[in-house]
């Protein structure tokens, strides 16, 4: 444990941020998984929209980089389009 007061505060803030980031990352993974499972069903469009919203929100908060958010959304959209093409 650090001795300097400002470093003690910094450690506390880092732990809080880590927990918040873990929550958001988990939410992104959960929505992505549900969207992949919904591809090809009638809920596909709704799940894609919700997942895109969650990913964009995380990028806006700085949880993930904006290019990473774009990549995740692009891969989901591409998967959905591929499933629509083959069906």
Biopython code that builds the backbone (N, CA, C, O; Angstrom):
import numpy as np
from Bio.PDB.StructureBuilder import StructureBuilder

atoms = [
    (1, "UNK", "N", (0.863, -1.189, 0.000)),
    (1, "UNK", "CA", (0.000, 0.000, 0.000)),
    (1, "UNK", "C", (0.897, 1.236, 0.000)),
    (1, "UNK", "O", (1.877, 1.292, 0.742)),
    (2, "UNK", "N", (0.566, 2.218, -0.824)),
    (2, "UNK", "CA", (1.389, 3.427, -0.900)),
    (2, "UNK", "C", (1.308, 4.266, 0.382)),
    (2, "UNK", "O", (0.345, 4.184, 1.145)),
    (3, "UNK", "N", (2.345, 5.065, 0.586)),
    (3, "UNK", "CA", (2.409, 5.933, 1.760)),
    (3, "UNK", "C", (1.927, 7.344, 1.466)),
    (3, "UNK", "O", (1.467, 8.048, 2.365)),
    (4, "UNK", "N", (2.031, 7.756, 0.218)),
    (4, "UNK", "CA", (1.700, 9.129, -0.143)),
    (4, "UNK", "C", (0.186, 9.256, -0.329)),
    (4, "UNK", "O", (-0.448, 8.429, -0.986)),
    (5, "UNK", "N", (-0.370, 10.301, 0.260)),
    (5, "UNK", "CA", (-1.825, 10.477, 0.282)),
    (5, "UNK", "C", (-2.435, 10.546, -1.119)),
    (5, "UNK", "O", (-3.469, 9.932, -1.381)),
    (6, "UNK", "N", (-1.795, 11.291, -2.009)),
    (6, "UNK", "CA", (-2.340, 11.435, -3.359)),
    (6, "UNK", "C", (-2.306, 10.107, -4.119)),
    (6, "UNK", "O", (-3.181, 9.832, -4.940)),
    (7, "UNK", "N", (-1.296, 9.293, -3.842)),
    (7, "UNK", "CA", (-1.193, 8.001, -4.512)),
    (7, "UNK", "C", (-2.255, 7.043, -3.963)),
    (7, "UNK", "O", (-2.801, 6.228, -4.706)),
    (8, "UNK", "N", (-2.541, 7.142, -2.677)),
    (8, "UNK", "CA", (-3.603, 6.330, -2.077)),
    (8, "UNK", "C", (-4.935, 6.661, -2.751)),
    (8, "UNK", "O", (-5.712, 5.763, -3.076)),
    (9, "UNK", "N", (-5.192, 7.944, -2.957)),
    (9, "UNK", "CA", (-6.423, 8.372, -3.623)),
    (9, "UNK", "C", (-6.451, 7.874, -5.071)),
    (9, "UNK", "O", (-7.490, 7.450, -5.575)),
    (10, "UNK", "N", (-5.283, 7.933, -5.729)),
    (10, "UNK", "CA", (-5.189, 7.487, -7.112)),
    (10, "UNK", "C", (-5.491, 5.992, -7.231)),
    (10, "UNK", "O", (-6.177, 5.560, -8.158)),
    (11, "UNK", "N", (-4.977, 5.217, -6.293)),
    (11, "UNK", "CA", (-5.235, 3.778, -6.294)),
    (11, "UNK", "C", (-6.731, 3.512, -6.123)),
    (11, "UNK", "O", (-7.295, 2.641, -6.785)),
    (12, "UNK", "N", (-7.357, 4.261, -5.237)),
    (12, "UNK", "CA", (-8.796, 4.101, -5.001)),
    (12, "UNK", "C", (-9.581, 4.415, -6.277)),
    (12, "UNK", "O", (-10.488, 3.671, -6.650)),
    (13, "UNK", "N", (-9.233, 5.514, -6.943)),
    (13, "UNK", "CA", (-9.928, 5.899, -8.173)),
    (13, "UNK", "C", (-9.696, 4.855, -9.273)),
    (13, "UNK", "O", (-10.604, 4.552, -10.047)),
    (14, "UNK", "N", (-8.483, 4.311, -9.338)),
    (14, "UNK", "CA", (-8.176, 3.294, -10.348)),
    (14, "UNK", "C", (-9.030, 2.058, -10.145)),
    (14, "UNK", "O", (-9.514, 1.466, -11.110)),
    (15, "UNK", "N", (-9.217, 1.665, -8.890)),
    (15, "UNK", "CA", (-10.055, 0.504, -8.603)),
    (15, "UNK", "C", (-11.503, 0.761, -9.000)),
    (15, "UNK", "O", (-12.166, -0.123, -9.544)),
    (16, "UNK", "N", (-11.993, 1.957, -8.732)),
    (16, "UNK", "CA", (-13.362, 2.312, -9.112)),
    (16, "UNK", "C", (-13.522, 2.288, -10.629)),
    (16, "UNK", "O", (-14.503, 1.756, -11.149)),
    (17, "UNK", "N", (-12.552, 2.866, -11.331)),
    (17, "UNK", "CA", (-12.605, 2.890, -12.796)),
    (17, "UNK", "C", (-12.552, 1.474, -13.364)),
    (17, "UNK", "O", (-13.264, 1.149, -14.314)),
    (18, "UNK", "N", (-11.707, 0.640, -12.776)),
    (18, "UNK", "CA", (-11.567, -0.735, -13.240)),
    (18, "UNK", "C", (-12.904, -1.475, -13.130)),
    (18, "UNK", "O", (-13.299, -2.184, -14.055)),
    (19, "UNK", "N", (-13.587, -1.313, -12.020)),
    (19, "UNK", "CA", (-14.881, -1.964, -11.851)),
    (19, "UNK", "C", (-15.903, -1.461, -12.868)),
    (19, "UNK", "O", (-16.669, -2.243, -13.431)),
    (20, "UNK", "N", (-15.905, -0.152, -13.096)),
    (20, "UNK", "CA", (-16.837, 0.423, -14.068)),
    (20, "UNK", "C", (-16.512, -0.102, -15.470)),
    (20, "UNK", "O", (-17.416, -0.449, -16.230)),
    (21, "UNK", "N", (-15.227, -0.159, -15.808)),
    (21, "UNK", "CA", (-14.833, -0.651, -17.124)),
    (21, "UNK", "C", (-15.191, -2.115, -17.298)),
    (21, "UNK", "O", (-15.647, -2.523, -18.366)),
    (22, "UNK", "N", (-14.986, -2.912, -16.249)),
    (22, "UNK", "CA", (-15.335, -4.328, -16.320)),
    (22, "UNK", "C", (-16.827, -4.516, -16.581)),
    (22, "UNK", "O", (-17.226, -5.383, -17.358)),
    (23, "UNK", "N", (-17.640, -3.699, -15.929)),
    (23, "UNK", "CA", (-19.084, -3.770, -16.116)),
    (23, "UNK", "C", (-19.450, -3.498, -17.566)),
    (23, "UNK", "O", (-20.237, -4.233, -18.164)),
    (24, "UNK", "N", (-18.881, -2.447, -18.124)),
    (24, "UNK", "CA", (-19.197, -2.081, -19.510)),
    (24, "UNK", "C", (-18.690, -3.123, -20.490)),
    (24, "UNK", "O", (-19.382, -3.466, -21.448)),
    (25, "UNK", "N", (-17.479, -3.631, -20.255)),
    (25, "UNK", "CA", (-16.933, -4.642, -21.161)),
    (25, "UNK", "C", (-17.780, -5.905, -21.140)),
    (25, "UNK", "O", (-18.008, -6.532, -22.174)),
    (26, "UNK", "N", (-18.242, -6.268, -19.954)),
    (26, "UNK", "CA", (-19.111, -7.429, -19.822)),
    (26, "UNK", "C", (-20.424, -7.197, -20.569)),
    (26, "UNK", "O", (-20.934, -8.097, -21.237)),
    (27, "UNK", "N", (-20.958, -5.997, -20.451)),
    (27, "UNK", "CA", (-22.210, -5.658, -21.132)),
    (27, "UNK", "C", (-22.033, -5.748, -22.652)),
    (27, "UNK", "O", (-22.913, -6.243, -23.356)),
    (28, "UNK", "N", (-20.903, -5.272, -23.147)),
    (28, "UNK", "CA", (-20.627, -5.334, -24.586)),
    (28, "UNK", "C", (-20.575, -6.786, -25.047)),
    (28, "UNK", "O", (-21.173, -7.142, -26.062)),
    (29, "UNK", "N", (-19.861, -7.618, -24.302)),
    (29, "UNK", "CA", (-19.735, -9.027, -24.672)),
    (29, "UNK", "C", (-21.093, -9.723, -24.650)),
    (29, "UNK", "O", (-21.406, -10.510, -25.544)),
    (30, "UNK", "N", (-21.896, -9.432, -23.630)),
    (30, "UNK", "CA", (-23.208, -10.062, -23.498)),
    (30, "UNK", "C", (-24.111, -9.688, -24.668)),
    (30, "UNK", "O", (-24.749, -10.555, -25.265)),
    (31, "UNK", "N", (-24.165, -8.396, -24.996)),
    (31, "UNK", "CA", (-25.015, -7.955, -26.098)),
    (31, "UNK", "C", (-24.526, -8.514, -27.425)),
    (31, "UNK", "O", (-25.335, -8.884, -28.275)),
    (32, "UNK", "N", (-23.212, -8.579, -27.613)),
    (32, "UNK", "CA", (-22.671, -9.127, -28.859)),
    (32, "UNK", "C", (-23.042, -10.592, -29.004)),
    (32, "UNK", "O", (-23.422, -11.041, -30.086)),
    (33, "UNK", "N", (-22.931, -11.334, -27.911)),
    (33, "UNK", "CA", (-23.270, -12.751, -27.944)),
    (33, "UNK", "C", (-24.757, -12.956, -28.249)),
    (33, "UNK", "O", (-25.120, -13.807, -29.061)),
    (34, "UNK", "N", (-25.606, -12.172, -27.594)),
    (34, "UNK", "CA", (-27.043, -12.280, -27.841)),
    (34, "UNK", "C", (-27.384, -11.910, -29.277)),
    (34, "UNK", "O", (-28.279, -12.505, -29.878)),
    (35, "UNK", "N", (-26.679, -10.936, -29.826)),
    (35, "UNK", "CA", (-26.916, -10.520, -31.209)),
    (35, "UNK", "C", (-26.507, -11.623, -32.174)),
    (35, "UNK", "O", (-27.229, -11.921, -33.125)),
    (36, "UNK", "N", (-25.343, -12.233, -31.930)),
    (36, "UNK", "CA", (-24.906, -13.338, -32.791)),
    (36, "UNK", "C", (-25.914, -14.485, -32.764)),
    (36, "UNK", "O", (-26.162, -15.126, -33.785)),
    (37, "UNK", "N", (-26.492, -14.739, -31.591)),
    (37, "UNK", "CA", (-27.491, -15.802, -31.485)),
    (37, "UNK", "C", (-28.801, -15.410, -32.174)),
    (37, "UNK", "O", (-29.529, -16.273, -32.665)),
    (38, "UNK", "N", (-29.096, -14.113, -32.209)),
    (38, "UNK", "CA", (-30.355, -13.645, -32.799)),
    (38, "UNK", "C", (-30.289, -13.501, -34.313)),
    (38, "UNK", "O", (-31.317, -13.309, -34.962)),
    (39, "UNK", "N", (-29.094, -13.591, -34.878)),
    (39, "UNK", "CA", (-28.960, -13.441, -36.326)),
    (39, "UNK", "C", (-29.746, -14.559, -37.015)),
    (39, "UNK", "O", (-29.585, -15.740, -36.707)),
    (40, "UNK", "N", (-30.592, -14.152, -37.946)),
    (40, "UNK", "CA", (-31.428, -15.095, -38.662)),
    (40, "UNK", "C", (-32.826, -15.220, -38.077)),
    (40, "UNK", "O", (-33.672, -15.925, -38.627)),
    (41, "UNK", "N", (-33.073, -14.538, -36.963)),
    (41, "UNK", "CA", (-34.406, -14.569, -36.360)),
    (41, "UNK", "C", (-35.075, -13.212, -36.564)),
    (41, "UNK", "O", (-34.489, -12.295, -37.139)),
    (42, "UNK", "N", (-36.308, -13.104, -36.083)),
    (42, "UNK", "CA", (-37.020, -11.827, -36.243)),
    (42, "UNK", "C", (-36.496, -10.745, -35.305)),
    (42, "UNK", "O", (-36.798, -9.568, -35.507)),
    (43, "UNK", "N", (-35.726, -11.107, -34.293)),
    (43, "UNK", "CA", (-35.194, -10.130, -33.338)),
    (43, "UNK", "C", (-33.845, -9.557, -33.766)),
    (43, "UNK", "O", (-33.256, -8.750, -33.047)),
    (44, "UNK", "N", (-33.365, -9.964, -34.913)),
    (44, "UNK", "CA", (-32.036, -9.570, -35.371)),
    (44, "UNK", "C", (-31.852, -8.055, -35.435)),
    (44, "UNK", "O", (-30.877, -7.523, -34.905)),
    (45, "UNK", "N", (-32.775, -7.370, -36.074)),
    (45, "UNK", "CA", (-32.659, -5.918, -36.236)),
    (45, "UNK", "C", (-32.657, -5.191, -34.905)),
    (45, "UNK", "O", (-31.866, -4.273, -34.687)),
    (46, "UNK", "N", (-33.537, -5.602, -34.028)),
    (46, "UNK", "CA", (-33.624, -4.966, -32.711)),
    (46, "UNK", "C", (-32.340, -5.190, -31.907)),
    (46, "UNK", "O", (-31.846, -4.267, -31.260)),
    (47, "UNK", "N", (-31.801, -6.408, -31.947)),
    (47, "UNK", "CA", (-30.583, -6.718, -31.194)),
    (47, "UNK", "C", (-29.384, -5.973, -31.769)),
    (47, "UNK", "O", (-28.529, -5.498, -31.022)),
    (48, "UNK", "N", (-29.318, -5.871, -33.102)),
    (48, "UNK", "CA", (-28.219, -5.122, -33.718)),
    (48, "UNK", "C", (-28.248, -3.662, -33.277)),
    (48, "UNK", "O", (-27.211, -3.069, -32.980)),
    (49, "UNK", "N", (-29.445, -3.097, -33.241)),
    (49, "UNK", "CA", (-29.598, -1.706, -32.841)),
    (49, "UNK", "C", (-29.186, -1.499, -31.383)),
    (49, "UNK", "O", (-28.489, -0.538, -31.058)),
    (50, "UNK", "N", (-29.623, -2.405, -30.511)),
    (50, "UNK", "CA", (-29.287, -2.290, -29.084)),
    (50, "UNK", "C", (-27.790, -2.467, -28.858)),
    (50, "UNK", "O", (-27.190, -1.738, -28.068)),
    (51, "UNK", "N", (-27.191, -3.423, -29.541)),
    (51, "UNK", "CA", (-25.765, -3.672, -29.387)),
    (51, "UNK", "C", (-24.948, -2.487, -29.886)),
    (51, "UNK", "O", (-23.975, -2.086, -29.247)),
    (52, "UNK", "N", (-25.338, -1.934, -31.010)),
    (52, "UNK", "CA", (-24.643, -0.766, -31.550)),
    (52, "UNK", "C", (-24.720, 0.398, -30.566)),
    (52, "UNK", "O", (-23.753, 1.139, -30.393)),
    (53, "UNK", "N", (-25.867, 0.550, -29.930)),
    (53, "UNK", "CA", (-26.041, 1.613, -28.951)),
    (53, "UNK", "C", (-25.118, 1.424, -27.756)),
    (53, "UNK", "O", (-24.493, 2.379, -27.295)),
    (54, "UNK", "N", (-25.029, 0.194, -27.251)),
    (54, "UNK", "CA", (-24.172, -0.097, -26.096)),
    (54, "UNK", "C", (-22.706, 0.122, -26.452)),
    (54, "UNK", "O", (-21.950, 0.698, -25.669)),
    (55, "UNK", "N", (-22.310, -0.337, -27.632)),
    (55, "UNK", "CA", (-20.914, -0.198, -28.059)),
    (55, "UNK", "C", (-20.561, 1.277, -28.257)),
    (55, "UNK", "O", (-19.490, 1.720, -27.841)),
    (56, "UNK", "N", (-21.454, 2.035, -28.887)),
    (56, "UNK", "CA", (-21.211, 3.464, -29.079)),
    (56, "UNK", "C", (-21.120, 4.202, -27.744)),
    (56, "UNK", "O", (-20.283, 5.088, -27.572)),
    (57, "UNK", "N", (-21.969, 3.839, -26.822)),
    (57, "UNK", "CA", (-21.965, 4.471, -25.505)),
    (57, "UNK", "C", (-20.654, 4.196, -24.780)),
    (57, "UNK", "O", (-20.090, 5.089, -24.147)),
    (58, "UNK", "N", (-20.170, 2.962, -24.873)),
    (58, "UNK", "CA", (-18.896, 2.606, -24.238)),
    (58, "UNK", "C", (-17.739, 3.375, -24.880)),
    (58, "UNK", "O", (-16.815, 3.807, -24.190)),
    (59, "UNK", "N", (-17.795, 3.540, -26.188)),
    (59, "UNK", "CA", (-16.744, 4.289, -26.885)),
    (59, "UNK", "C", (-16.782, 5.755, -26.481)),
    (59, "UNK", "O", (-15.738, 6.385, -26.310)),
    (60, "UNK", "N", (-17.967, 6.289, -26.331)),
    (60, "UNK", "CA", (-18.108, 7.692, -25.956)),
    (60, "UNK", "C", (-17.576, 7.936, -24.545)),
    (60, "UNK", "O", (-17.024, 9.000, -24.264)),
    (61, "UNK", "N", (-17.740, 6.954, -23.660)),
    (61, "UNK", "CA", (-17.265, 7.080, -22.286)),
    (61, "UNK", "C", (-15.772, 6.777, -22.167)),
    (61, "UNK", "O", (-15.177, 6.992, -21.111)),
    (62, "UNK", "N", (-15.167, 6.279, -23.245)),
    (62, "UNK", "CA", (-13.738, 5.993, -23.218)),
    (62, "UNK", "C", (-13.413, 4.596, -22.715)),
    (62, "UNK", "O", (-12.257, 4.301, -22.413)),
    (63, "UNK", "N", (-14.405, 3.745, -22.622)),
    (63, "UNK", "CA", (-14.174, 2.376, -22.165)),
    (63, "UNK", "C", (-13.416, 1.602, -23.238)),
    (63, "UNK", "O", (-12.465, 0.881, -22.939)),
    (64, "UNK", "N", (-13.847, 1.758, -24.496)),
    (64, "UNK", "CA", (-13.127, 1.178, -25.619)),
    (64, "UNK", "C", (-12.848, 2.297, -26.621)),
    (64, "UNK", "O", (-13.505, 3.337, -26.603)),
    (65, "UNK", "N", (-11.887, 2.073, -27.474)),
    (65, "UNK", "CA", (-11.523, 3.070, -28.481)),
    (65, "UNK", "C", (-12.607, 3.147, -29.548)),
    (65, "UNK", "O", (-13.295, 2.161, -29.812)),
    (66, "UNK", "N", (-12.759, 4.315, -30.161)),
    (66, "UNK", "CA", (-13.832, 4.490, -31.151)),
    (66, "UNK", "C", (-13.639, 3.588, -32.360)),
    (66, "UNK", "O", (-14.621, 3.134, -32.949)),
    (67, "UNK", "N", (-12.396, 3.319, -32.743)),
    (67, "UNK", "CA", (-12.164, 2.411, -33.868)),
    (67, "UNK", "C", (-12.519, 0.971, -33.492)),
    (67, "UNK", "O", (-13.000, 0.207, -34.328)),
    (68, "UNK", "N", (-12.280, 0.608, -32.240)),
    (68, "UNK", "CA", (-12.653, -0.732, -31.768)),
    (68, "UNK", "C", (-14.175, -0.873, -31.784)),
    (68, "UNK", "O", (-14.701, -1.932, -32.124)),
    (69, "UNK", "N", (-14.868, 0.186, -31.420)),
    (69, "UNK", "CA", (-16.333, 0.170, -31.448)),
    (69, "UNK", "C", (-16.821, 0.001, -32.886)),
    (69, "UNK", "O", (-17.725, -0.792, -33.151)),
    (70, "UNK", "N", (-16.231, 0.735, -33.796)),
    (70, "UNK", "CA", (-16.618, 0.641, -35.206)),
    (70, "UNK", "C", (-16.346, -0.755, -35.745)),
    (70, "UNK", "O", (-17.151, -1.301, -36.500)),
    (71, "UNK", "N", (-15.214, -1.334, -35.360)),
    (71, "UNK", "CA", (-14.858, -2.681, -35.810)),
    (71, "UNK", "C", (-15.853, -3.715, -35.296)),
    (71, "UNK", "O", (-16.285, -4.587, -36.050)),
    (72, "UNK", "N", (-16.217, -3.626, -34.025)),
    (72, "UNK", "CA", (-17.176, -4.571, -33.446)),
    (72, "UNK", "C", (-18.529, -4.486, -34.154)),
    (72, "UNK", "O", (-19.125, -5.506, -34.500)),
    (73, "UNK", "N", (-19.003, -3.259, -34.365)),
    (73, "UNK", "CA", (-20.290, -3.078, -35.041)),
    (73, "UNK", "C", (-20.214, -3.587, -36.483)),
    (73, "UNK", "O", (-21.147, -4.226, -36.969)),
    (74, "UNK", "N", (-19.121, -3.305, -37.152)),
    (74, "UNK", "CA", (-18.956, -3.714, -38.534)),
    (74, "UNK", "C", (-18.980, -5.229, -38.661)),
    (74, "UNK", "O", (-19.602, -5.764, -39.579)),
    (75, "UNK", "N", (-18.317, -5.917, -37.761)),
    (75, "UNK", "CA", (-18.269, -7.374, -37.824)),
    (75, "UNK", "C", (-19.648, -7.983, -37.583)),
    (75, "UNK", "O", (-20.025, -8.966, -38.221)),
    (76, "UNK", "N", (-20.396, -7.388, -36.654)),
    (76, "UNK", "CA", (-21.749, -7.893, -36.410)),
    (76, "UNK", "C", (-22.644, -7.667, -37.622)),
    (76, "UNK", "O", (-23.400, -8.556, -38.016)),
    (77, "UNK", "N", (-22.557, -6.464, -38.219)),
    (77, "UNK", "CA", (-23.374, -6.147, -39.385)),
    (77, "UNK", "C", (-23.007, -7.070, -40.558)),
    (77, "UNK", "O", (-23.875, -7.545, -41.290)),
    (78, "UNK", "N", (-21.710, -7.305, -40.712)),
    (78, "UNK", "CA", (-21.250, -8.164, -41.799)),
    (78, "UNK", "C", (-21.777, -9.595, -41.609)),
    (78, "UNK", "O", (-22.196, -10.245, -42.567)),
    (79, "UNK", "N", (-21.748, -10.069, -40.370)),
    (79, "UNK", "CA", (-22.255, -11.407, -40.075)),
    (79, "UNK", "C", (-23.752, -11.499, -40.369)),
    (79, "UNK", "O", (-24.230, -12.491, -40.920)),
    (80, "UNK", "N", (-24.484, -10.445, -39.990)),
    (80, "UNK", "CA", (-25.930, -10.431, -40.244)),
    (80, "UNK", "C", (-26.213, -10.412, -41.742)),
    (80, "UNK", "O", (-27.106, -11.112, -42.218)),
    (81, "UNK", "N", (-25.455, -9.615, -42.479)),
    (81, "UNK", "CA", (-25.661, -9.521, -43.930)),
    (81, "UNK", "C", (-25.329, -10.860, -44.602)),
    (81, "UNK", "O", (-26.011, -11.279, -45.537)),
    (82, "UNK", "N", (-24.292, -11.513, -44.122)),
    (82, "UNK", "CA", (-23.903, -12.805, -44.693)),
    (82, "UNK", "C", (-24.991, -13.845, -44.442)),
    (82, "UNK", "O", (-25.304, -14.653, -45.316)),
    (83, "UNK", "N", (-25.565, -13.816, -43.230)),
    (83, "UNK", "CA", (-26.646, -14.766, -42.900)),
    (83, "UNK", "C", (-27.883, -14.492, -43.757)),
    (83, "UNK", "O", (-28.565, -15.425, -44.183)),
    (84, "UNK", "N", (-28.170, -13.221, -44.008)),
    (84, "UNK", "CA", (-29.324, -12.855, -44.835)),
    (84, "UNK", "C", (-29.103, -13.293, -46.273)),
    (84, "UNK", "O", (-30.036, -13.714, -46.957)),
    (85, "UNK", "N", (-27.866, -13.191, -46.722)),
    (85, "UNK", "CA", (-27.546, -13.551, -48.108)),
    (85, "UNK", "C", (-27.696, -15.054, -48.324)),
    (85, "UNK", "O", (-28.192, -15.480, -49.367)),
    (86, "UNK", "N", (-27.275, -15.857, -47.356)),
    (86, "UNK", "CA", (-27.317, -17.307, -47.506)),
    (86, "UNK", "C", (-28.710, -17.878, -47.241)),
    (86, "UNK", "O", (-29.032, -18.980, -47.684)),
    (87, "UNK", "N", (-29.535, -17.117, -46.511)),
    (87, "UNK", "CA", (-30.872, -17.634, -46.173)),
    (87, "UNK", "C", (-31.876, -17.452, -47.279)),
    (87, "UNK", "O", (-33.035, -17.840, -47.130)),
]
sb = StructureBuilder()
sb.init_structure("model")
sb.init_model(0)
sb.init_chain("A")
sb.init_seg("    ")
for serial, (resi, resn, name, xyz) in enumerate(atoms, 1):
    if name == "N":
        sb.init_residue(resn, " ", resi, " ")
    sb.init_atom(name, np.array(xyz, "f"), 0.0, 1.0, " ", f" {name:<3s}", serial, name[0])
structure = sb.get_structure()
